[in-house]
Amino acid sequence: MDAPVFAPWSPACTADPYPAYAELRDRGRVHWFEPTRQWLVPHYADVAALLRDRRLGRTYLHRFTHEEFGRTPPPPGHEPFHTLNDNGLLDLEAPDHTRIRRLVTKAFTPRTVQTLEPTVRRLADELVRELVKNGGGDLLAEVAEPLPVAVIAEMLGIPESDRGLLRPWSADICGMFELNPSEETAARAVRASVEFSAYLRELIAERRARPGGDLVSALISAHDEGERLSEQEMVSTCVLLLNAGHEATVNTTANGWWTLFRHPAELARLRADHGLLSTAVEELMRYDTPLQMFERWVLDDIEIGGTVVPRGSELALLFGSANRDPARFERPAELDLGRADNPHITFGAGVHYCLGAPLARVELAASFGELLRQAPGMRLAAEPEWKPGYVIRGLRELRVEL
């Protein structure tokens, strides 16, 4: 059965996919979508259950070859991207995922996040102060983007002079996560993968010679019963921390303020009561999640609502739809910054639950908090435009004035 209004490449659907999601939920629990040859899953209960279902995987290569799984291997020219991506936590399954996550967790501890809090607050304060001094500007480029990139760079011990390289590399690599990426997108992702990997290998060699208090040094020394991370696993982990660790935060910040400007009564409520900040951040992540879709492979036949989805299929779990499902959220289309019952799945669930979620929350609380304190009269200066990507959904810019 085709999905009539779900058109992820159309600017209208990127700007507002929620009517399409409502129709998908009304029409059933799973839908075949021919353009991407995926099964769309729009309901909260199904998405939450399937994220934890061991019959699905982010990869199938731990059990099958491409040929056995009925898939065409990626072109040899894309190999640098796939080597980088396939050795990262997000695209691995047990036993490799279990081993690497255990080792990374030893380095990326709650204490690491706690230690970073003063740095995050200082950076947020400086960035917002500059925006206020200028009387406004592009909130995306001047606050939302630099904050998480600086925090991750600080964590990894990347010198300030090199930090300008990170965001372009990350953006080019993340282009491959969109639906049916073009050859030009793939070429950019491959180039960025080669350059970023080479940069990180040099950084790792430096830290082996002169360890410091940074995360790269901690990843080098992390071990468990004699097991250590390989150099490739360290490189892939660092890239994943940057990509996952700032894409979500950048887009939650910009999309979140755009949401607030369109809900003046809720924005006034938050400005009057900063104590709402933590539930407000959770609600903004639910209301307009930056990651709209999370894909998983079907490793063994499964049944969803009476439809058998065969092994070799790909599921597209629609996070944006799940977070607006009336079967789970009361008045889901309403923004309620005080919403208490809010188990959104913006950070995923199961073994692939986002490792950086605590850090993202610290960053979001810091940037929203500083903007509320230092720029209480901030308002929209121009209607924003959406970038063309649908899977990782964000604005081109967000111009504000004070």
Phi, psi and omega per residue, in radians:
M1 nan 2.198 -3.113
D2 -1.412 2.645 3.112
A3 -1.686 1.972 -2.930
P4 -1.272 -0.672 -3.018
V5 -1.801 -0.146 3.136
F6 -1.345 1.868 -3.079
A7 -2.346 1.359 -2.952
P8 -1.086 -0.285 3.115
W9 -1.564 -0.144 -3.086
S10 -1.484 2.398 3.122
P11 -0.973 -0.593 -3.121
A12 -1.144 -0.714 -3.127
C13 -1.251 -0.659 3.083
T14 -1.093 -0.754 -3.116
A15 -1.156 -0.633 -3.111
D16 -2.654 1.503 -3.117
P17 -1.394 -0.090 -2.937
Y18 -1.197 -0.625 3.034
P19 -1.079 -0.669 3.112
A20 -1.121 -0.698 3.124
Y21 -1.111 -0.731 -3.135
A22 -1.049 -0.712 -3.137
E23 -1.174 -0.721 3.112
L24 -1.069 -0.744 3.139
R25 -1.120 -0.695 3.138
D26 -1.135 -0.557 -3.002
R27 -1.537 -0.134 3.096
G28 2.582 -3.085 -3.032
R29 -1.647 -0.358 3.127
V30 -2.641 2.452 -3.064
H31 -2.366 2.300 3.036
W32 -1.306 2.269 -3.139
F33 -2.087 1.757 -2.985
E34 -1.033 -0.745 -3.057
P35 -0.974 -0.573 3.120
T36 -1.950 -0.008 -3.106
R37 0.918 0.891 3.117
Q38 -2.256 2.774 2.986
W39 -1.702 2.127 -3.135
L40 -1.529 2.305 3.130
V41 -2.097 1.925 -2.987
P42 -1.775 -0.189 -3.010
H43 -1.627 2.493 -3.110
Y44 -0.986 -0.892 -3.052
A45 -1.031 -0.724 3.138
D46 -1.199 -0.811 -3.117
V47 -1.040 -0.822 -3.118
A48 -1.079 -0.699 -3.132
A49 -1.243 -0.730 -3.072
L50 -1.234 -0.471 3.063
L51 -1.117 -0.407 -3.102
R52 -1.828 0.019 -3.013
D53 -1.465 2.083 -3.082
R54 -1.312 -0.072 3.038
R55 -1.418 -0.024 3.100
L56 -2.029 2.770 3.113
G57 -2.620 2.737 3.014
R58 -1.335 -0.372 3.040
T59 -2.344 2.904 3.014
Y60 -2.125 -0.047 -2.990
L61 -1.281 -0.193 3.055
H62 -1.372 -0.181 -3.132
R63 -2.202 -0.470 -3.031
F64 -2.411 2.718 2.905
T65 -1.405 2.934 3.064
H66 -0.973 -0.768 -3.073
E67 -1.145 -0.777 3.128
E68 -1.062 -0.547 -3.083
F69 -1.556 -0.013 3.114
G70 1.327 0.476 -3.107
R71 -2.082 2.633 3.085
T72 -1.488 2.265 3.102
P73 -1.053 2.628 3.110
P74 -1.122 2.677 3.132
P75 -1.011 2.483 -3.130
P76 -0.942 -0.575 -3.138
G77 -1.118 -0.337 3.138
H78 -1.561 0.023 -2.981
E79 -0.939 -0.760 -3.124
P80 -1.022 -0.642 3.099
F81 -1.154 -0.801 -3.063
H82 -1.207 -0.636 3.069
T83 -1.050 -0.795 -3.134
L84 -1.134 -0.838 -3.055
N85 -1.244 -0.719 -3.003
D86 -1.304 -0.200 3.101
N87 -1.774 0.127 3.102
G88 -1.627 2.684 -3.084
L89 -0.903 -0.675 -2.995
L90 -1.155 -0.463 -3.061
D91 -2.002 0.492 3.082
L92 -2.091 2.754 3.023
E93 -2.171 2.957 3.114
A94 -1.013 2.565 0.091
P95 -1.508 -0.268 -3.090
D96 -1.082 -0.753 -3.122
H97 -1.036 -0.781 -3.109
T98 -1.058 -0.816 -3.108
R99 -1.106 -0.855 -3.066
I100 -1.198 -0.719 -3.140
R101 -1.095 -0.678 3.132
R102 -1.088 -0.758 -3.140
L103 -1.208 -0.746 -3.132
V104 -1.150 -0.669 -3.139
T105 -1.093 -0.544 3.093
K106 -1.116 -0.548 -3.133
A107 -1.586 -0.627 -3.048
F108 -1.790 1.296 -3.002
T109 -1.621 2.883 3.011
P110 -0.956 -0.567 3.121
R111 -1.136 -0.641 3.086
T112 -0.999 -0.828 -3.120
V113 -1.116 -0.759 -3.139
Q114 -1.052 -0.761 -3.132
T115 -1.114 -0.547 -3.117
L116 -1.361 -0.332 -3.027
E117 -0.891 -0.869 3.138
P118 -1.046 -0.653 3.113
T119 -1.115 -0.776 3.135
V120 -1.051 -0.798 -3.123
R121 -1.126 -0.720 3.130
R122 -1.094 -0.818 -3.133
L123 -1.089 -0.762 3.133
A124 -1.065 -0.761 3.130
D125 -1.051 -0.795 -3.107
E126 -1.136 -0.774 -3.099
L127 -1.145 -0.746 -3.131
V128 -1.220 -0.667 3.112
R129 -1.005 -0.744 -3.139
E130 -1.142 -0.744 3.113
L131 -1.052 -0.750 -3.133
V132 -1.145 -0.739 -3.134
K133 -1.047 -0.616 -3.135
N134 -1.451 -0.051 3.137
G135 1.328 0.277 -3.140
G136 2.207 -2.843 -3.115
G137 2.506 -2.725 3.130
D138 -1.595 1.837 -3.093
L139 -1.024 -0.577 -3.119
L140 -1.154 -0.912 -3.056
A141 -1.326 -0.482 -2.987
E142 -1.744 -0.340 3.112
V143 -2.262 -0.946 -2.997
A144 -1.066 -0.785 -3.092
E145 -1.347 -0.883 -3.027
P146 -1.125 -0.513 -3.056
L147 -1.107 -1.050 -3.104
P148 -1.141 -0.566 3.119
V149 -1.129 -0.757 3.129
A150 -1.122 -0.669 -3.125
V151 -1.153 -0.829 3.138
I152 -1.114 -0.732 3.132
A153 -1.076 -0.726 3.093
E154 -1.066 -0.777 3.126
M155 -1.042 -0.770 -3.068
L156 -1.419 -0.183 -3.116
G157 1.316 0.571 3.113
I158 -1.474 2.199 -3.092
P159 -1.023 2.594 -3.087
E160 -0.997 -0.616 -3.093
S161 -1.120 -0.382 -3.091
D162 -1.725 -0.074 -2.955
R163 -1.201 -0.395 3.109
G164 -1.137 -0.335 -3.136
L165 -1.319 -0.478 -2.888
L166 -1.185 -0.856 -3.048
R167 -1.090 -0.808 3.095
P168 -1.065 -0.726 3.089
W169 -1.031 -0.838 -3.098
S170 -1.076 -0.798 -3.118
A171 -1.054 -0.715 -3.128
D172 -1.184 -0.692 3.130
I173 -1.184 -0.738 -3.100
C174 -1.188 -0.315 3.073
G175 -1.011 -0.474 -3.112
M176 -1.293 -0.210 -3.128
F177 -1.547 -0.049 3.084
E178 -1.338 2.949 -3.112
L179 -1.298 2.260 3.108
N180 0.809 1.090 -3.107
P181 -1.092 2.585 -3.116
S182 -1.341 2.948 3.110
E183 -1.111 -0.637 -3.141
E184 -1.130 -0.731 3.085
T185 -1.068 -0.770 -3.138
A186 -1.093 -0.723 -3.131
A187 -1.097 -0.711 3.113
R188 -1.144 -0.713 -3.129
A189 -1.139 -0.701 3.132
V190 -1.124 -0.815 -3.138
R191 -1.050 -0.800 3.141
A192 -1.114 -0.659 3.134
S193 -1.099 -0.752 3.137
V194 -1.116 -0.844 -3.069
E195 -1.178 -0.780 -3.101
F196 -1.163 -0.723 3.125
S197 -1.075 -0.770 -3.137
A198 -1.096 -0.728 3.131
Y199 -1.064 -0.813 -3.083
L200 -1.201 -0.594 3.097
R201 -1.093 -0.682 3.087
E202 -1.125 -0.753 -3.138
L203 -1.094 -0.728 3.140
I204 -1.130 -0.733 3.124
A205 -1.070 -0.724 3.111
E206 -1.064 -0.785 -3.096
R207 -1.246 -0.507 3.057
R208 -1.099 -0.711 -3.113
A209 -1.291 -0.718 -3.087
R210 -2.337 1.450 -3.126
P211 -1.076 2.631 3.104
G212 -2.315 -2.831 -3.134
G213 -1.652 0.340 -3.049
D214 -1.665 3.006 -3.061
L215 -1.200 -0.598 3.119
V216 -1.071 -0.783 3.099
S217 -1.074 -0.687 3.135
A218 -1.172 -0.651 3.101
L219 -1.156 -0.647 3.122
I220 -1.107 -0.712 -3.050
S221 -1.565 -0.171 -3.129
A222 -1.116 2.246 3.070
H223 -2.607 2.750 -3.107
D224 -2.578 1.981 -3.118
E225 0.858 0.809 3.087
G226 1.450 -0.162 -3.140
E227 -1.493 2.451 3.067
R228 -2.321 2.893 3.061
L229 -1.342 2.420 2.998
S230 -1.268 2.898 3.142
E231 -1.070 -0.722 3.131
Q232 -1.091 -0.706 3.122
E233 -1.122 -0.650 3.084
M234 -1.143 -0.791 3.127
V235 -1.040 -0.858 -3.113
S236 -1.099 -0.646 3.125
T237 -1.140 -0.773 3.141
C238 -1.101 -0.725 3.133
V239 -1.150 -0.746 3.122
L240 -1.088 -0.730 3.123
L241 -1.038 -0.702 3.120
L242 -1.227 -0.882 -3.056
N243 -1.103 -0.946 -3.105
A244 -1.264 -0.546 -3.040
G245 -1.351 -0.191 3.074
H246 -2.209 -0.480 3.139
E247 -0.977 -0.835 -3.093
A248 -1.138 -0.739 -3.090
T249 -1.192 -0.754 3.122
V250 -1.012 -0.888 -3.040
N251 -1.294 -0.560 3.068
T252 -1.137 -0.660 3.138
T253 -1.141 -0.924 -3.074
A254 -1.229 -0.823 3.127
N255 -1.084 -0.622 -3.112
G256 -1.141 -0.776 3.114
W257 -1.196 -0.624 3.084
W258 -1.090 -0.704 3.067
T259 -1.082 -0.798 -3.120
L260 -1.090 -0.720 3.135
F261 -1.102 -0.505 3.126
R262 -1.510 -0.060 3.098
H263 -2.252 1.234 -3.001
P264 -1.018 -0.574 -3.126
A265 -1.170 -0.707 3.114
E266 -1.219 -0.640 3.099
L267 -1.121 -0.743 3.105
A268 -1.084 -0.683 3.122
R269 -1.077 -0.741 -3.136
L270 -1.218 -0.706 3.121
R271 -1.112 -0.549 -3.136
A272 -1.401 -0.371 -3.073
D273 -2.489 1.576 -3.129
H274 -1.171 -0.227 3.080
G275 -1.123 -0.271 3.107
L276 -1.393 -0.064 -2.930
L277 -0.953 -0.779 -3.047
S278 -1.202 -0.724 3.095
T279 -1.239 -0.529 3.119
A280 -1.105 -0.763 3.132
V281 -1.072 -0.766 3.125
E282 -1.094 -0.727 -3.105
E283 -1.199 -0.651 3.115
L284 -1.163 -0.603 3.078
M285 -1.190 -0.652 3.110
R286 -1.230 -0.806 -2.965
Y287 -1.126 -0.668 -3.122
D288 -2.537 1.345 -3.024
T289 -1.167 2.434 -3.111
P290 -1.247 -0.555 3.110
L291 -1.747 1.864 -3.029
Q292 -1.433 -0.457 -2.992
M293 -2.502 2.417 3.089
F294 -2.238 2.170 -2.998
E295 -1.753 2.492 3.092
R296 -2.472 2.569 3.119
W297 -1.563 2.551 3.097
V298 -1.598 1.912 -3.059
L299 -1.538 -0.442 3.062
D300 -2.455 2.511 -3.124
D301 -0.819 2.407 3.050
I302 -2.298 2.855 3.094
E303 -2.123 2.294 3.096
I304 -2.211 1.967 3.095
G305 0.973 0.682 3.104
G306 1.539 -0.122 3.105
T307 -1.748 2.190 3.073
V308 -1.471 2.138 3.094
V309 -1.819 1.983 -2.970
P310 -1.361 2.738 3.019
R311 -0.891 2.469 -3.131
G312 1.684 -0.163 3.122
S313 -1.443 2.851 3.035
E314 -2.048 2.298 3.073
L315 -1.720 2.437 3.004
A316 -1.926 1.803 -3.136
L317 -1.452 2.047 -2.998
L318 -1.560 1.609 -3.111
F319 -1.046 -0.743 -3.105
G320 -1.066 -0.656 3.111
S321 -1.262 -0.774 -3.126
A322 -1.034 -0.681 -3.116
N323 -1.264 -0.149 3.086
R324 -2.058 0.360 -3.052
D325 -1.397 2.063 -3.127
P326 -1.133 -0.287 3.092
A327 -1.242 -0.324 -3.128
R328 -2.025 -0.595 -3.072
F329 -1.988 2.330 3.067
E330 -1.260 2.361 3.135
R331 0.783 1.046 -2.991
P332 -1.142 -0.458 -3.119
A333 -1.439 -0.064 3.098
E334 -1.659 2.459 3.039
L335 -1.533 2.120 3.129
D336 -2.297 1.734 -3.020
L337 -1.195 -0.169 3.088
G338 -1.807 0.196 -3.068
R339 -0.963 2.112 -3.078
A340 -1.583 -0.740 -3.116
D341 -1.570 1.630 -2.967
N342 -2.470 1.191 -3.133
P343 -1.470 0.981 -3.119
H344 -1.074 2.788 -3.112
I345 -1.978 0.553 -3.140
T346 -1.026 -0.580 3.136
F347 -1.658 0.180 -3.130
G348 1.429 -2.812 -3.127
A349 -2.914 2.924 3.108
G350 1.289 -2.710 -3.029
V351 -1.154 -0.375 -3.129
H352 -1.713 0.304 3.068
Y353 -0.992 2.429 -2.995
C354 -1.048 2.069 3.126
L355 -1.101 -0.540 -3.056
G356 -1.611 0.167 -3.091
A357 -0.965 -0.778 3.133
P358 -1.055 -0.678 3.128
L359 -1.191 -0.723 3.119
A360 -1.022 -0.734 -3.130
R361 -1.122 -0.685 3.111
V362 -1.101 -0.780 -3.122
E363 -1.123 -0.765 -3.105
L364 -1.160 -0.743 3.116
A365 -1.088 -0.687 -3.124
A366 -1.172 -0.830 -3.069
S367 -1.262 -0.754 3.093
F368 -1.107 -0.718 -3.129
G369 -1.081 -0.805 -3.137
E370 -1.150 -0.685 3.126
L371 -1.150 -0.671 3.099
L372 -1.145 -0.684 -3.090
R373 -1.319 -0.852 -2.986
Q374 -1.540 -0.399 -3.066
A375 -2.282 1.048 -3.044
P376 -1.123 -0.343 -3.137
G377 -1.784 0.238 -3.077
M378 -1.042 2.354 3.119
R379 -2.440 2.900 -3.120
L380 -1.228 2.343 -3.141
A381 -1.797 -0.396 -3.137
A382 -2.749 2.521 3.102
E383 -1.085 2.176 -3.094
P384 -1.388 2.865 3.044
E385 -2.018 2.573 3.086
W386 -1.480 2.527 2.974
K387 -1.197 2.790 -3.065
P388 -1.214 -0.364 -3.081
G389 -1.143 2.464 3.111
Y390 -1.807 -0.714 -3.038
V391 -1.120 -0.936 2.999
I392 -1.788 1.813 -2.883
R393 -1.826 2.133 -3.120
G394 -2.702 2.972 -3.113
L395 -1.514 2.707 3.032
R396 -1.216 -0.774 3.116
E397 -2.774 2.900 3.080
L398 -2.455 1.665 -3.052
R399 -1.449 2.224 -3.117
V400 -2.220 2.764 3.025
E401 -2.339 2.823 -3.078
L402 -1.937 nan nan
